[in-house]
Amino acid sequence: MSEIEILVLGRAIERVLIVLICGASLGFGWNLFREGVVEDQEAEVSRGQWKLTLKKVGPGVFFALFACIGLVYAVTSPLTLGPRSATKGDHTALGAATITASYDAPTVDKLARDEIKAINTLTILWRSDRLPNAPKTELEAGDQAAQMLLERKDRLLQAIFPQDYDRYKDIKGKAAYHPDVFNTLTQEEKAQYDRVEHLNNDSLMTSPAH
């Protein structure tokens, strides 16, 4: 199971627990009313310029209020994780963010795909415009930058295709020596391979940005 799947599963379990706890709190509040525990209570809650004061209310109200607040929080705050910023000393993220997970997946997915297109475009342009007679330091710096971009692309592809990218690389590696390996793939495996391959080679020149 990938890190993204573990994260999403953990947050899903968290939300279920919130709902169960809030439901139990609501049940306890109702039980206090049912048992006739109606001794007056009071409380005050403030946030910023807002203030809520409760006076002469039964203890069951507090249980019900806690349950409602918890349920509203669970419904109105879905999991939304954007790119993780690189921290100081984090060489794996070197000057770039690492895509993690999001319930708003289409947005993050589109950003990652656009970045891959940009990386492919820059590396293609560098290879085509690379002047053999340029200073050695410039050539080495350009080659190093291109390699870093390709490593970044590799991480992005892994994030977009967490279940299929390793299989894609395995097939691609074998196909370099044994092209007939494609004949052993199922239709679904071939379709998934083609999806990863398309994005792996896509660029702004073959798929212009809008």
Residue pairs with C-beta under 8 A, 6 or more apart in sequence:
1 9
2 162
2 163
3 100
4 100
4 101
4 159
4 162
5 162
7 81
7 100
7 101
8 79
8 101
11 79
15 74
18 70
18 71
18 73
18 74
19 70
19 71
19 74
21 70
22 66
22 67
22 68
22 70
22 71
22 74
23 67
25 63
25 64
25 66
25 67
25 70
26 63
26 64
26 67
26 68
28 60
28 63
29 59
29 60
29 61
29 62
29 63
29 64
29 67
30 60
30 64
31 60
32 58
32 59
32 60
32 63
33 58
33 60
37 58
37 59
37 60
38 58
39 58
39 59
40 55
40 56
40 57
40 58
41 54
41 56
41 57
41 58
41 59
41 61
41 62
42 53
42 54
42 55
42 56
42 57
43 53
43 54
43 62
44 51
44 52
44 53
44 54
45 51
45 52
46 52
54 61
54 62
54 65
78 103
79 101
79 102
79 103
80 102
80 103
80 104
81 100
81 101
81 102
82 97
82 100
82 102
82 108
83 97
83 98
83 99
83 100
83 108
83 111
84 93
84 97
84 98
84 99
84 100
85 93
85 97
86 93
86 94
86 95
86 96
86 97
86 98
87 93
92 98
92 155
94 148
96 152
98 155
98 159
99 108
99 111
99 112
99 155
99 156
99 159
99 160
100 159
101 108
102 108
109 160
112 156
112 159
112 160
113 160
113 199
113 202
114 209
115 152
115 153
115 156
116 153
116 156
116 157
116 199
116 200
116 202
117 202
117 203
117 204
117 207
117 209
118 204
119 149
119 150
119 152
119 153
120 153
120 201
120 202
120 203
120 204
121 203
121 204
121 205
122 146
122 149
123 146
123 149
123 150
124 203
124 205
126 142
126 145
126 146
127 146
130 139
130 142
153 200
157 165
157 196
157 199
157 200
158 165
158 166
160 199
161 168
161 192
161 195
161 196
164 192
164 196
165 196
167 189
167 192
167 193
168 192
168 193
168 196
168 197
168 200
171 181
171 182
171 185
171 189
171 193
172 197
174 181
175 181
175 182
182 190
182 193
185 193
